[in-house]
Amino acid sequence: MGRSRVAVAGCGALGSASATLLVRAGVGYVRIIDRDFVETSNLQRQTLYDEDDVASGMPKAAIAAQKLQRANTSVRVEPRVADLTASSAEALLRDVDVIVDAIDNFEARFLVNDVAVKHSIPWVYGAVIATYGLTMTIRPGETACLRCLLPEAPAPGSVDTCATAGILGPVVECIAALQVTEALKLLLGRTDELCGGLAQFDVWDRELSVVDVPRQSDCPTCVQARYDYLRAESTAETVSLCGREAIQISVPRTQPLVLTELAARIRGFAPVQESPFMVRFCVDGREINVFADGRAIIKGTTDEALARKLYAEYVGT
């Protein structure tokens, strides 16, 4: 297992708990992929982080890698401060043995499913909301994939989110434990001992069930080999972040931003907090966090048009 490679997609509540268990178990290489930074509201359920991490302004992936590397120096922990998009997903995921899903949106999960099926990489789907969580182990060519379970992403507003239902901290640790146990079985070749369905657990009511998920004969991904989410055109997009008054803007770029140049330009009119991963500054009462891949998270607004305007004015297009 010391030569195994695992990617953890997302390093919020579920991802940071899963990454901790994987590193302490001695998995040889763990790549941590996350697009965000730590906020005070995260600390109730994201137990890897603390108030000093909030003040640091550092991205979650970078903080997690630093802490977990100290926990087990024999493991290589690589942070990737990036968003999973159609243009980035294969480069971030295709060279590992197992993918552990801890993503907060279905579009990115379908991207993981496309990459996993296309490159025959097993992955462990996981999600938590309120007091409830679920997980499913997917082995391309052997089991149902995510699109066998959900042919399309749920319509916006049709399912609860962390903003509408919250997340009880203990359920995170329970689902992470189930996910990582499945991942370790995959790495050890103990596939006959895998769960074999969609495991659902409510920590409040102490209810655990496993539902069989059959492979669909007309599945567009694992049967027809259509990778619709990977084929999506790479265009600028805005995303309202769950449970926060914040907008993420992603603008495809052929070259990464030079953060030192951006920081020098911004210092002409506003104080700047700078790290190798991101630049943070405030204008017009909004906090703007810009990452090297060209993304920005703009706090203090839910107005996508305003967020785009601020991005164009201060970062450029």
N, C-alpha and C positions, 0 to 999 in steps of 0.2 A: 504493500500500500504506500510505502514511502516514495515510490516513483509515480504515483497516480496524480492526475491533474483534474482539478474541479474548478468550475466557474460558478460563482454565486452572483446571480443577477438581481441586483437591488440590495442595499445595505441599510435599510430602515430597521423596523422592529424584527421582522422575521429573518431578514438577511443577516443582520449583525449577530443574532442568536445562532443561526446556522453556521456562519463563518467561524464563530468561536468554537463550536463543537468540532468542526472539521479540522481546524488548526490544532486543537488540543488532542485530537485523535491521531495526529501524525500524518495526515495526508500530505504528500510531498510538495505539492504546489497548489495554492489557492488564489485564484484571481477574483478580486472584489470589484464589481461594476456598479457604480451609482452616479447619479447626475446631480445630487443635492448636497446641502450643507446642514449642519446640526442647528436646531432651534430649541428653545426652552420647552415648547409644547411636545417635543419628541421624548423627553426624558421619562415620562410616565411609563413608557412601554419599550423604549430602546435602551436596554440596560448596559450596553457597552460604552455609552457616552455619559458625560457629566457636564456640569455648568462651565468648567474651564474650556471644554470643547466648544460650547456655544460662543463663548467670548473670543475664542481663537479665530473664528471665521473660516476655518479650514473645512474642506469637503469631507463628507462622511467616509468615503472610500479611503482617503489618505489617513484620517484619524484611525479608522479600524485597522488598517495595515500596520501602522506604527505600534498600536497596542498589542495586536495579535502576534506580530513578529517577536515582541519581547516575551510573550507567553510561551513560544516554542521556536527557538532560533534554528532548529533543524528543518523547519518548513519555510519554503519561499512564499511570501505573501506579496502579491502584486496588486496595487490599487490602479483602477482605471476610472478616472473621473470623466464619464461619458454617458450619453443617452443612447439607449437601444433604438436605432432607427433602421429603415430599410437599407441605408447605405453603410451602416456601421455594424450591424448584427453579426454577419458572417465573420468578419475580422475579429470580433470580440469573443466569439463562441466556438468556432469550428475546430479548434486545436486542443480540446480538452476531452477527458474520458467521461465525465458526467457533468450535467448542468443542474444546479439547484435554483429553483425559481422563487424569488421573493419580491416580485414586481407589484406595483400598485395600480396597474392599468391593463386592460385586456388587449389593447392593440400591441403592446410590447410582448405580452405572453404569446400571442399568435406568431410574432416574429421568432420567438424562441422555438416554438413548435416547428415552424418552417425550416429553420437552420438545423434543428435536431433530426428531423425526418430526412432532410436532404443529405446530411452527412452521417446518418446512422449513429447519432449520439443519444444515449439514454438520458432522460431528465426527470426531475421530480417536481411536479406542479404543487404549489402551496398557496394558501390564502387564509387570512383571518379577518373577522369583522365581529364587533360586539363581543359576545362570549363564545363564539363559534369559529371553527376552522376546518379546513379540509386539505387533503393531499392525495395525489395520484401519481404513481410511478409509470412512466411511459417509455417503452422500449420499441423504437421504430422497427416495423416489420414483424413484431411479435405481439404487440398489444394495441388497443385503441389509442389514438393520438388525441390531442386536445380538440381538434375539429370533429372527431367522432362524438365527443362529449358535448361540445358547443359548436354547431356549424358556423355561427357568426357571433361576433362580439355583442353582448347585451346592449340595447339601446340606452343612450344617456338618460339618467333619471330612473331607469327601470330596476336598479339594484341599489342596496344600501352602500354607502361609502364611509370612510373614517370620519368624514365631516358630518354625516347624518346619524350614524349609529355609534361612533367611537370604537375603541378597542380596549378590552380588559387585558391588562398586562399578562396575567398567568396563561392565557390561551396562546400567546405568542411562544412561550417556552415549550408548551405541550406540542404544538404543531411543528416547531423547529426540531424537537427531539424525534418525532415520527419521520420527518423528511430526511434528516441526517442518517437515521438508522437505515432507511431505504437506500440512501446514497452509498453507505458503507457496504451494504449487501451487494450492490452493483459492483463496486470496486473490488470486492473480495470474490466475485464470481458466484455468490450464493443466490442465484436468481430463482431457484426453486423455493426460496423462503421469503420472496417478496410478497407484498400485501395482496396484489392481484385485483385491485378495484379502486373505487373512490372512497377513501376513508374520511368519515365525518365525525367530528368530536365537538360536543358542547361542554365546556369546562364547568359551567354553572350548574347544569342539570346532570352532569356526569353521564352523558349519553354518548356511546361510541357505536358507530355502525359502519359497515363496508358494503357498498353498492357495486354490483357487477356492471362494467361498462363494455358492451360489445363493440368490436371493430365494425364500422359501417362499410358495407360493400361499395358504396358510392362516395366515400369520403374524398373530397377534392385534394387533400394533402397526402395522406398515407397510402391511398389507393391509386388516385389519378396523377400523383406527383406534380400537382399544381402548387406553386409556392406564391400564392397571391399577395401575401403581405410583404415578402421580399421583393416582389416586382413593383410595389407601389412607387410612384414617382417621388423623387427626393426634392421636396419643395419646402419653403419656409412654412412653419406651422406654429400655432400658439396652443398652449395647454393650460387650463386652469388647474392649479395644484390642489390636491385633496385636502380639505380642512383648513385652508389658508387663504388669506387675501393676497394672492400672488399669481402671476402669470409667467409661464416659461415660454420663451421664444427660441426656436431652433432655426438657424439659417445655414443651409449647406455651404461649406467653404472648401476650396481646393487646398488651402494651406491653413494651418492653425493661426490663431491670433498671436501676435507678439504682445504679451501682457505688460511687459515693461514699458513698451511704447505707449500703450493705451493709458497706463497709470500716469506716465509723464504728461500726457496730454490733459488728463482729467485734473491733475494737480493745479492746473492754471486757474481753476475756479471752484474746486471742492476738495475737502480732505479725502484721502484714499487709503484703504486698507489693502495691502498687496501680499500675495503668497505665490509660490511657483505654480499654483493650480488655478487661482482666480483673483479677480480685482473687485473690490466692493467700494461703492461710494453712494452718496445721497444727493438727489436733486429734486426740487419741487416737492419735498416731503415724501418722496419715494426712494426706497433702497434698491439699488441696481447691483446685481452680482453677475459678473461676466466671467465665463470659463474659456479656456484655451481653444476648445472646439467650436467657439462661436456662439454657444448658447448663452442666454441671459435669463436670470430669474428676477423679476421685477416685483417687489413687495409693496403693498399699500394700495393696490388697485385690483379690481376684477374686470376692468374695461380693456378688452383686447386691442381695440383701436388705439387707446392711449399708450398701452405697453409697446405696441409697434412703433408709435411715434417717438417715444423716448429712446427706443433701441436705435432707430435711424439717426436721431439727433446726436447721441452720445457715443455710440459704438460704430455705426455705419452699416451699410448693406453690402 
